[in-house]
Amino acid sequence: MDRNWMKVCSVCMLLLVMLTGCLYPQDQSNNQEGLAYVPVVQSAIDMYQEQTGLLPIKNSELDTPLYEKYIVDFAKLKQRNILADIPPNAFEQGGIYYYVLIDVETTPTVKLLNLQLTQQVNEVQREVKLYAIDTNKLPYGESISQSWYEINYDLLGIDPVTVPSLYGAYENKLMLHESGIVYIDYAQDIMREIQNIQNWDSISNDLDLRTYLIENYPYVPIKSYPYYWENDEPVVSDS
């Protein structure tokens, strides 16, 4: 048999095994937090869309944040026998991730939404809400911009909270919008990516800088707000 033909057959067989869920890694600790499952789910998504013309996603509210809006519906993939098993790191299996899609209108792409970070932010959000109910005020700290503030943890009576970055070995602060919503500050994550760009003048003022995180990493920036390039630094949007 021709050697090139044998290679083609091997690739096809490997892809078939991946799509049926039989090639899931057995030791999650040895595959970077389960990142090896992402291409498996991506292949299943592509096949489902090819077969149905639709995307296997759950319903969401209109005001759901963009990067948290399109959660993969594994039940739909299993119903069509496209995926035999749900990844063990998925929420549906007791894991810490939602599998989500971005760029659904153009190139649907699988990413991971870290639920541990979501929980950490929600815990601070609860404290902020209780403080607002008791005092009819928000626990503003130092002003970051027109609509954004640091959180005054002394007013909340808790220790300052940071969350581990998904994009580097450091911690990110939380910040408070004037609406009372708590978000993660991704400015340093974005700046680290932009530092790899030689010509900063090429950065469009209209570009949501979270794009750099989405393009270069498998994780979506949960609990985030758009950032834009102003005065040679990423600035969180006031609108």
N, C-alpha and C positions, 0 to 999 in steps of 0.2 A: 504494500500500500504506500502511496506517495506520502512523504514525511509531512509536507504542508497540509495535506488532507487530514492526517492524523492529528495535527495540532488543532485544526478547525473543529474536528469531532470532540477533542478533549475540552475545548473552550465551551462548546455547546452543552456538553454533559455537565460541566461545572456550573454553568448558568442555570440549567434545569434544576440541579440539586439546590442551588441557592434560592430559587423561586419557590421551591416546595418546603423550604424551612429546615432542611436537613443539614445545613452546613453552619448552623449557629455555633459560635465558639462555646466551649464547655467551661472555660475558666475566665470569668469576666474580669478578674483582677489582672489578667495578663493581656488585656486588649484595650487599654486606655479607656476605662469607664464604659466599655461596651460599644465603642465607636465602630467596631466591625459589623454591627447590626445595621448601620445606616445604609450602606450600599445594598444590602439584602432587601430592606424595605423600599428603597428607591426603585429597585428593579420591579418589585411587586406593584408599586404605584404606576410605573410606566406601562406595565402590562394591563392593569385594570383600565387605565385611560384608553389604551389602544383598543381594548375589547368593548368598552361601553361608551366612550366619548365623554365620560364623567370622571370626577375625582372622588375617591372614597374618604370623605371628610364628614365630621359631625356638624350638626347645626350650631350656630353661634349667634349671639346678640349683635345688633348693628354697631353698638359702641364698643365691642371687644377690640382691644389694641391689635394693630396690624400683625405683629409677630406672634400673637397668641390666638389668632382667630381661626386658623384652619387646622384643626386637630385630626390626625389620621384616625379613621374608623376601621379598626382591625377586623371587626365583625364582617364588614363588607368584603374584605380581602379573603377571609376564610370561607365565606359563603360561596365564592366562585372558585374555591380550591386553588387560589393563587398563592396563598401563604398558609402553610400547615400549622405553624406555631407563632404565637406572639412573642417578640423579644422579651427575655426575662427582666431587662432593665426598664421596660415600659410600665407606666402607671397601672395599666390593666392587669399586669402580672405582679403588682406589688413593688415595682421599681420606682426610681426617682425621676423619670422623664416622661413627658408627653412627647410623642412624635408629631411634629407639625410640618405644614407645607408653607413655603414662601413662593413668591412669583407665580401664583396660581394662574394668572392670565396669560403668561408667556412660557415660562419653563418651570413647571412645578418641581420644587426641590425640597428634599427631606432635611429637616434640622431637628435639633433636640431642645426642648424647653425644660430647664432644671426646676423641679418642684420644691427642692430644698430651699433655694433662694426665694422662691415665691412665698414659702411659709415664713421665712425670716422677716421679709418685708411686711407680710400680713400681721405679724405679731406687733411690730412697731405701729402699723396702721391702727390696730385695735387700741393701743395706748393713746394715740393721737385723738382718736374718736372719743374715747372716754374723757380725756382732758377737755375737749371742745364741748362736750355735753355738760360737764361740771362748771366750766368757766365762761362758756360762750366766746372763747378765744382759741386761737391756734398757738401751739408752742413754738413760735418763731425764734430762731437764733439769728446769727449774722445774715445780712442780705447777700444773696448771690447775684441776683439781677432783679429786674422789675417785678417778676412774678414768682421768684424762687428764693428759698431761704434754707439755711442750715436748720437742723432740729435742735431745740433747746432741751436736752435730755434731763437737765436739772429740774425743769418744770414738770417733766413726766415722772421724775423720781426713779429713773432707771439708768443703768450704765450706758455710755455711748455705744451704738451698734454700728458695726461694719460687716460687710459680707464679702466672701472670697470672690475675686474676679474669675470669670470664666475664660479670660484671655491672657492671664499672666499670673505669676506667683506673688500676689499682693492683695490687699483689701481695698474695697471701694466704700465710700461713704454713702449714706442715704441723704436725700434732700426732700424738702417739703414745698409743694406747689401751693399757691394762695387759695386754691380750691379745697385744700385740706388733704390732698392725695399724696402719699409717700412714694417716691421713686428712687431707683438706684442712679447714682451719678457715674456715668460712663465716660466722663471727659478724659481721664488719664488713659483708659483703654484705647479710645479713639486717637489720642495724641501719639501714643506709642506706634500705632499703625501708620499715622501720617508722617512720622519721623523717617519712615522708609521711603517717602516720596521726595525725590530730589528737587523738583520744581513745585513749590507750594503755590506759585501763581497760577498753576494749572487747575487748582481746586475750585470748582464752581461754587459760588455763593448760594446757589439754589439746591445743592446736593445735600440730602440728609446723610450726615456723616456716619450714621450707624451702618450704612452700606459697607464700609470697610470691614466692620466686624462680621457681617453676614457673609461677605465674599471669602473671607480668609479662615473662618472657623465653623465648626459644625453646630455651634450653639446660637440660639437667638438671644438678643439682649432683652430679657424679660423685665417688666416693671420699668420701662424706659420711655423717654420722650425724644423727639427729634433734636438733633444737634446740627448747627451750621457753622461755617468757617467765617470768623470775624476777627480782624486784627491779629492774624496769624495764630489763632487758637480755636478749638471747638467750643462753641457756646450753645447752651441749651436754649431751645426756642421759648419765647414768651407768649407765642400765640397758641 
